[in-house]
Amino acid sequence: MPNTSLLFLLIFAACIVGSFVNPLWGLAGYLLEYYQRPSLHWWGSYLPDLRWNFTIALVFALSFFLRRHTLPPVRDVRNAAGLMLVLLGVNMLLVQTWAVSAEMSWHWTERYWKTIAVYFLIVGVVRTRWAFDLFLVLNMAGAAWWGYDALGQRRVSARMEGVGSSDTLNSNLLAAHLLTILPAIVLFILAERDKRLRLAALACLTATAASGALAQ
């Protein structure tokens, strides 16, 4: 087994075990799998098909419900974004009943409700400034790795295709995802007081921006 495959297994296993101590590990494992999806890399062929995304998402959800009482308390606030997400999901379920292509409609409805579940898990786990910074830094590092990975890719009709995770392999979708990361990187560089976070953001900026430029 290649060292890369073994390293992924070790980190993934550590995230699973750590998640039952602190669900933030489950979030870290979820982001690891998203930014380093085994099926999209050569080293993934040496690993068994364990449905990595489903496995870590299940562990993340289970550990959250088991350990949520150990997380820092937060005051109750109105989550308008969460409400709108749920209402749109309900609308998709209603439309599903008379959709022209019921199979396709259900496929995207199911994926959307999975996104809602992950959203509420992230909101439930990220309760402190430190956890929020960690969440952003992990996304920055993942996006920066995509930038590094893009350097060795060939263009398709003058566009960068096939870089990222399963929902960003199209150049437009990759650019759209990176647009959610780049503002956070810039804000960290300009306004973050913690020099370690500023250096981390600065290190990620070049590679992330490069992948966005290559995508277009």
Contacts in CASP RR format, 6 or more apart in sequence:
PFRMAT RR
TARGET T0000
AUTHOR 0000-0000-0000
METHOD contacts of the structure
MODEL  1
MPNTSLLFLLIFAACIVGSFVNPLWGLAGYLLEYYQRPSLHWWGSYLPDL
RWNFTIALVFALSFFLRRHTLPPVRDVRNAAGLMLVLLGVNMLLVQTWAV
SAEMSWHWTERYWKTIAVYFLIVGVVRTRWAFDLFLVLNMAGAAWWGYDA
LGQRRVSARMEGVGSSDTLNSNLLAAHLLTILPAIVLFILAERDKRLRLA
ALACLTATAASGALAQ
1 46 0 8 1.000
1 47 0 8 1.000
2 43 0 8 1.000
2 46 0 8 1.000
4 41 0 8 1.000
4 43 0 8 1.000
5 38 0 8 1.000
5 43 0 8 1.000
5 44 0 8 1.000
5 46 0 8 1.000
5 47 0 8 1.000
8 32 0 8 1.000
8 36 0 8 1.000
8 38 0 8 1.000
8 43 0 8 1.000
8 44 0 8 1.000
8 47 0 8 1.000
9 47 0 8 1.000
11 29 0 8 1.000
11 32 0 8 1.000
12 29 0 8 1.000
12 32 0 8 1.000
12 33 0 8 1.000
12 52 0 8 1.000
12 56 0 8 1.000
14 25 0 8 1.000
15 25 0 8 1.000
15 26 0 8 1.000
15 28 0 8 1.000
15 29 0 8 1.000
15 32 0 8 1.000
15 56 0 8 1.000
16 25 0 8 1.000
16 26 0 8 1.000
16 29 0 8 1.000
16 55 0 8 1.000
16 56 0 8 1.000
16 59 0 8 1.000
17 25 0 8 1.000
18 25 0 8 1.000
18 26 0 8 1.000
19 25 0 8 1.000
19 26 0 8 1.000
19 29 0 8 1.000
19 59 0 8 1.000
19 60 0 8 1.000
19 63 0 8 1.000
20 63 0 8 1.000
20 66 0 8 1.000
20 67 0 8 1.000
21 67 0 8 1.000
22 67 0 8 1.000
22 70 0 8 1.000
23 60 0 8 1.000
23 63 0 8 1.000
23 64 0 8 1.000
23 67 0 8 1.000
23 68 0 8 1.000
23 71 0 8 1.000
23 125 0 8 1.000
24 125 0 8 1.000
24 126 0 8 1.000
24 131 0 8 1.000
24 134 0 8 1.000
25 63 0 8 1.000
26 56 0 8 1.000
26 59 0 8 1.000
26 60 0 8 1.000
26 63 0 8 1.000
27 60 0 8 1.000
27 121 0 8 1.000
27 122 0 8 1.000
27 125 0 8 1.000
27 126 0 8 1.000
27 135 0 8 1.000
28 134 0 8 1.000
28 138 0 8 1.000
29 56 0 8 1.000
29 60 0 8 1.000
30 53 0 8 1.000
30 56 0 8 1.000
30 57 0 8 1.000
30 60 0 8 1.000
30 118 0 8 1.000
31 135 0 8 1.000
31 138 0 8 1.000
31 139 0 8 1.000
31 142 0 8 1.000
32 56 0 8 1.000
32 138 0 8 1.000
33 52 0 8 1.000
33 53 0 8 1.000
33 56 0 8 1.000
34 53 0 8 1.000
34 165 0 8 1.000
35 141 0 8 1.000
35 142 0 8 1.000
35 143 0 8 1.000
35 145 0 8 1.000
35 146 0 8 1.000
35 164 0 8 1.000
35 165 0 8 1.000
36 142 0 8 1.000
36 145 0 8 1.000
37 52 0 8 1.000
37 53 0 8 1.000
37 165 0 8 1.000
37 166 0 8 1.000
38 44 0 8 1.000
38 47 0 8 1.000
38 52 0 8 1.000
39 49 0 8 1.000
39 52 0 8 1.000
39 166 0 8 1.000
40 164 0 8 1.000
40 165 0 8 1.000
40 166 0 8 1.000
40 169 0 8 1.000
57 114 0 8 1.000
57 117 0 8 1.000
57 118 0 8 1.000
60 121 0 8 1.000
61 117 0 8 1.000
61 121 0 8 1.000
64 121 0 8 1.000
64 124 0 8 1.000
64 125 0 8 1.000
68 124 0 8 1.000
71 124 0 8 1.000
71 125 0 8 1.000
71 127 0 8 1.000
72 127 0 8 1.000
72 128 0 8 1.000
73 127 0 8 1.000
74 127 0 8 1.000
79 123 0 8 1.000
82 116 0 8 1.000
82 119 0 8 1.000
82 120 0 8 1.000
82 123 0 8 1.000
85 115 0 8 1.000
85 116 0 8 1.000
85 119 0 8 1.000
86 116 0 8 1.000
88 112 0 8 1.000
89 109 0 8 1.000
89 112 0 8 1.000
89 113 0 8 1.000
89 116 0 8 1.000
92 105 0 8 1.000
92 108 0 8 1.000
92 109 0 8 1.000
92 112 0 8 1.000
93 109 0 8 1.000
95 105 0 8 1.000
96 102 0 8 1.000
96 105 0 8 1.000
96 106 0 8 1.000
96 109 0 8 1.000
99 105 0 8 1.000
99 106 0 8 1.000
122 135 0 8 1.000
125 131 0 8 1.000
126 132 0 8 1.000
126 135 0 8 1.000
133 194 0 8 1.000
133 197 0 8 1.000
136 184 0 8 1.000
136 188 0 8 1.000
137 197 0 8 1.000
137 200 0 8 1.000
137 201 0 8 1.000
139 181 0 8 1.000
139 184 0 8 1.000
140 181 0 8 1.000
140 184 0 8 1.000
140 185 0 8 1.000
140 188 0 8 1.000
140 200 0 8 1.000
140 201 0 8 1.000
140 204 0 8 1.000
140 208 0 8 1.000
141 200 0 8 1.000
141 204 0 8 1.000
143 177 0 8 1.000
143 178 0 8 1.000
143 181 0 8 1.000
143 204 0 8 1.000
143 207 0 8 1.000
143 208 0 8 1.000
143 211 0 8 1.000
144 203 0 8 1.000
144 204 0 8 1.000
144 207 0 8 1.000
144 208 0 8 1.000
145 207 0 8 1.000
146 163 0 8 1.000
146 164 0 8 1.000
146 168 0 8 1.000
146 174 0 8 1.000
146 178 0 8 1.000
146 207 0 8 1.000
146 208 0 8 1.000
146 211 0 8 1.000
147 163 0 8 1.000
147 207 0 8 1.000
147 208 0 8 1.000
147 210 0 8 1.000
147 211 0 8 1.000
147 212 0 8 1.000
147 214 0 8 1.000
148 207 0 8 1.000
148 211 0 8 1.000
149 163 0 8 1.000
149 164 0 8 1.000
149 211 0 8 1.000
150 160 0 8 1.000
150 163 0 8 1.000
150 210 0 8 1.000
150 211 0 8 1.000
150 212 0 8 1.000
150 214 0 8 1.000
150 215 0 8 1.000
151 210 0 8 1.000
151 214 0 8 1.000
153 160 0 8 1.000
153 161 0 8 1.000
153 162 0 8 1.000
153 163 0 8 1.000
153 214 0 8 1.000
155 161 0 8 1.000
155 214 0 8 1.000
159 171 0 8 1.000
159 215 0 8 1.000
159 216 0 8 1.000
160 171 0 8 1.000
160 174 0 8 1.000
160 211 0 8 1.000
160 212 0 8 1.000
160 214 0 8 1.000
160 215 0 8 1.000
160 216 0 8 1.000
161 169 0 8 1.000
161 170 0 8 1.000
161 171 0 8 1.000
162 169 0 8 1.000
162 170 0 8 1.000
162 174 0 8 1.000
163 169 0 8 1.000
163 171 0 8 1.000
163 174 0 8 1.000
163 211 0 8 1.000
163 214 0 8 1.000
163 215 0 8 1.000
164 174 0 8 1.000
167 173 0 8 1.000
167 177 0 8 1.000
168 174 0 8 1.000
168 176 0 8 1.000
168 177 0 8 1.000
171 215 0 8 1.000
171 216 0 8 1.000
172 215 0 8 1.000
174 211 0 8 1.000
174 212 0 8 1.000
174 215 0 8 1.000
175 212 0 8 1.000
175 215 0 8 1.000
175 216 0 8 1.000
178 208 0 8 1.000
178 211 0 8 1.000
178 212 0 8 1.000
178 215 0 8 1.000
181 208 0 8 1.000
182 205 0 8 1.000
182 208 0 8 1.000
182 209 0 8 1.000
184 201 0 8 1.000
185 201 0 8 1.000
185 204 0 8 1.000
185 205 0 8 1.000
185 208 0 8 1.000
186 201 0 8 1.000
186 205 0 8 1.000
188 197 0 8 1.000
188 198 0 8 1.000
188 200 0 8 1.000
188 201 0 8 1.000
189 198 0 8 1.000
189 201 0 8 1.000
189 202 0 8 1.000
189 205 0 8 1.000
192 198 0 8 1.000
192 201 0 8 1.000
END
